[in-house]
Amino acid sequence: MGKFYDNRELSWLKFNERVLEESRDADTPLFERLRFVQIFCSNLDEFFMIRVGSLADKKTFDPKDRENKTNMTAAEQLSEIAARVKKLIPMKDEAYADIMKGLSACGVEHINAAELSPEEDSFLKAYFNREISPLLFTGIVDKKHPVPFLKSGEIYVGAVIRKKDDANGRHSFGILPASENLPRIIFLPNSGRFLLCEELISRYAKQVFSNFEMVSSCIFRVTRNADISLDEGLYDHDVDLRDIMSKLIRKRKKLRPVRLEFQGTPSPEAVAILSKTLDIGKEFIFTQKMPLSMGFMSAIERRLEKRSELFFEPLTPQRSAYIQPDLPMIEQAKRRDILLSYPYENINQFIKLLEEAAEDDSVASIKITLYRVARDSKIINALIRAAENGKDVLALVELRARFDEENNIGWSKRLEEAGVTVIYGLEGMKVHSKLLLITLRSGNDVSYITQVGTGNYNERTSKLYTDLTLITADRDIGSDASVVFNALAVGATTESTNKLLVAPKGLKSRIVELIDNEITFGRDGYIGIKINSLTDRDIIEKLAEASRAGVRVELIVRGICCLIAGVKGETENIRVISVVGRFLEHSRIYIFGRSDRRRVYISSADFMTRNTERRVEVAAPILDPAIADRVVGIFNTMLRDNVKAREQGSDGLYRRVERLEGEAPLNSQLFFYNRAYEAVKPIAGAKAPLSAAGGTAPSAGAKAPLSAAAGTVPSAGAGAYKPPVKVKIRRVRPF
């Protein structure tokens, strides 16, 4: 195996550690720091449910198999994961304690049940007997009563007890679920001081088990494997895939446990009972000081919402400088290509295009791939309206979008009821592309408006994730999109296209060709890639080959990166950075070459084997030189981020980018938001958008332009963040 490889799972843990680091950033408002702790925890929960669950299965059924980068078996990976997570937990506890100490000065305090005053104890005991105890479902575990089914993610209170009249002193185990039917957080009267429901139950559990002697109590949670996949043998023309997915969702809730967590220090008896019952080894038993779930944060936020200094400055997505509000979107799309950049620009401009298409008599059909959509989706409503108006509407709804299956099942039914033709993903292959095709007919002439994006058709996440979307009337791209949809409609993959790169058959091979082309230019070659994850070994090997040939390779990889940069003789011409900030970096950009031979793409595909070989993904070329300049300018600005960027070292570790002496701070995300504000201010009522960079270029007086062709980036002076115009809007949440 190459010495420049990192293990996928361990690389992901490094990413989540970068998320946790944001909770320790003193420049981040205090409540937002708490939100980063929450994100770290929810990320880790999903990691255990999916990745650890998958490895646990592999350890059981294929124990000798080794992954193809670091040659580790599943057992070796699991052991290393457990060890690293146990190093992260104290960091998480420390961050939580530090943040809560700061919030206590603002009137909200998470108190220790052991430190209650007599008056507080009396109030909480009465509250428990009145509001909590009557709703508790009590279970006793002994020889006659097995451990009840423990739901994944639900918090329980366990009590080691013994009968008062048992001369042998034999222990039983009581289980009390702190279920969703109970209030999660309990505030003391006229106070911001609070306890969590599970802490209250644990303190007064002896009230429930009054016929027993209480030996000890504990708070615990179980995480179960959620890595289910659709058994391809279940595909049958006589069976509705929605019914199959509904059954699998129910099955997922009952899969094997992969993690046991305790809040506080449990007694040895409690650990022994639960670990034996759940068949969990000590490696995957974790203890922590902070709560096991952060689901109480919204209640704290409501208490603090008037303290604006605790939250990020409100920002609102702007109208794109490419778009004139008084002109129809269809007309503007026919005139020139349009690029939208979320969350800095508003998704409503795209929704307006779809709503116009639903009403426009010249629109014959609308076709779209849906992976994740909002629960109150305007995009779905526009598709329904189009079908009701007699348009031919086809929606591919990917029912296997993990943890969005139920939402997508519901939407697929709604769309069908409205007359939309609904199809599902391909057999054995998810459709992850973000592709829309509007077909227009004028007499015998057929034309297209095509949209290709890097992110989902989801209004909510468009405010949280950074994504790009291209709207174009290019006939070749529209024709390619039509080929893609025709293949999907008959359950096939696309064999060949003209301009679009389409996985699984036409994206990876083309990427390799483009890298090979840069290799021929040696030190004059250039490759710039922005993705979420890099795991595809073939592409990693090809990038290392480019590095050895002297090609400059710059990678912006938010999460997993199995390539280690800077390894002498192998990857020393590769630089890898990761930007973790207020918004989730989600856009994918591919850049090959410079000047006249530059090729720029945006895509839905990461460079993971699952994306390049086992999914339908689409990458679109940026043909408009001004838009290509803008996309490369975005990429180059992020390379200069010296606030939220971490650079990977040759040891595989990530360290914050050090600011040079005299260099102004550049937070790329805030820089882009500021430019979005500035771009629309001077052209209110104007007939033409800003030229070239579309609002991302530095204003007059900046020391260096965002010249994509030349490969330059803004100077330190240009990178200084200027606060945007203040507006009162709903607060934007981080990813």
Phi, psi and omega in degrees: 000147182294145181281002178253025180254146170240151178288139184304310186291321181289327175296321178297320178298326175296320176299314182292332173295325177295324175298315181296325179302328179296334179286348179256002183282113183294341179278351179269133179306149193299313181292327178294329174297321177296324179295326177293327173298316179299317180296316177305314182294314181293323174300315183293322176303311182293324178301316179291319182295323186258298188287312179293322177300317179295318179294324178297320176295317181296321178300324181282315190260342181214062191293338183270350181295140178238140179288158197269016180240309180249004173065027181271140172284169178299318180298318179295320178294317180298318180297317180290322177300311181301317182295318182289322179296322180293339173279333181281330185300314177299327177295320178294315179300317181294319178297315180298314181298319181295316180294315181294328175297319177294321181289334179298329177288347179258005174103005178235124186222126174274109188267159177270126183300334181283351184248020180290144172285162178304322180293318179294320179297319180296317179297312184291326177295317178296319179297317180299313182294329183272317191254332188254308187305318181296341183260357183283137172262115188260131176234140177246131179251119174206198183296332182266346184230109180289166177297128178293164179296128181258118183289143178294127176087349180276144182268136180234154169251125177253143181229123172275120187226164173213150180293139184294332183259013181272108183293335181277350178065030181289141183266144168242175182228122178260144181233128179234114179282131172273074194283175180295343180284351183254150176295135184281329186231138181236115178268141173291153185302135175054041187206157172264005178282135186216158167236157174268155185304316182295328178289324178293315180298317180299320182292321186250021180300330181296339175293326181283317182262056186291340179272002182238163170267126180280121178269312179195163175226159180209160175246128184216165179211145179248138172248128181253153174303131177238016184274075176263147174229152182289120176293114186298339176293345179280347179296126181205135182296342181265000183242132178283125181301330179297322179294320179298314182296322178299320179293320181292325177298318177294321180296322184301327183291349186242013182287174189293146176290144177236350181208141174235123182242144174236140168266123185086193182255110182282161176286153178303326180296316180296316180297317182296315181297311185288319181295322179291316182295318184272352181057051178244125179286164186296336179302324186253029169251121187238140175240146180212161181271325184279170181301154182282342179217144183259025184291357181267001189295327181297325179293322177292319181300319179298325179292333188251002192299339178276351179268081188299334182292347181273354187235162174299149173301130179300135176227145180232138177301142184256163170292139179292142176292347177283345192244135174262123186294339184266004179245146177299142180296323180298316179297318180293322179294327178292328184285321186198158176293148181233136174241129174249141181236108180270151358273008185289331177241159194271132176292343180300336178291323174290318180298324177300319177301315182292321179293323176296318180298327179294336185252340187286126182294336182280348180278120180269322183207158175226130178231140186208149172254128184243121180252303174227129178232161180292157180288336176240058194288121172289332180294316176298317180299323178293321178295319178297317179298320179297316179296319179295334178273008175090007176286151170280112182241126177240129178234120170272114181255116181278101183288348184259017175293111192303130180070001171246013184300312184295319178300316182289326175299316179297316180293323180298323178292317179299316181296316179299318180298331181273356179099009176281138173282117183251128173236165182248178178296168184286159178297119179076011186207124177282150173258107186253357182294155176244088192226130177230134177231118174254120180256127181246146179231129175230101188065238178265359183270131177246133177225167185229150162237122184243140173239130175234129184233169175261347184228172188287163175277073189219112183297326183290309184288342177294344176266353185243333184251144173274122181215160177239146175222132180253130175243123186217149174257013180303126186293321181294318178295319177298320178295319176299316180298323177297320177298318179299312182292324178297322178292314180300322183297335180250015175075030182240166174261157183282129183279314183205151179219169183271305185243323179287147171259123188233116174281152014266356188258342189230014180254304184299316181297323179288322177299316179298319178299317181294322176294316178303320180298320178292328178299325180295339180268355176056233184293344175272357179280157179211138174224128175233125184229130171240118182214174177272324185212147178230107180227345185293115186295322181299317180290321178300315179298321181290322177294321177295322176297319177298318179299316180296333178277358178095002180292136175280123182238123179240123184240130171249104185238111185295313190247249185291131174221105182277356174265133175257122183277161171077012178281121186303131178080355183234299186232027186290344177262013179250134173243135178236126171235159175229130179251117177238116184213210184298324181247152180281116178291118189228344183288149176243128181230133175240129179231129178230119178081177179225169175056228189294334182260011180295136175235127183235133178229152162243153189205162172270354192258128164279167177268063173246147182303324180297326180281318186279337186237339189233018176220160170269114180231156180227133171243138182244136176285145174266107188268331179286120183302323181293320178290322176299319175302319182294315181298315179293326175298321175300313181300312183293326177296318179296327177297336181264001179302124178238020179244311184247004181268142169241141179251138180280133176267172181292350174270002180084357180269154181252136179227145179302140177296129181277134179281132178290156180301127180082356182278131180287149177293140177229103171266105190300322182294316178290328176301313182293323177295318179298318179294324178296321176295313184294328185295325184265343181298309187281355186243023178302120180084359182288158183267345183226144180286168175300149183276168172054260191284354175062035176100359178262346180288149178299149180288171179304137181102346176290152188282334181212142181279165172276073183271099185294319183299323180276350179077016181271166181228167182296147178288174179303320180294322180290335184278351182297133183278131176250130182302137180285173174300133183280132178224153179262112180219174174293138186296135177280133179269151173285176182294000000 
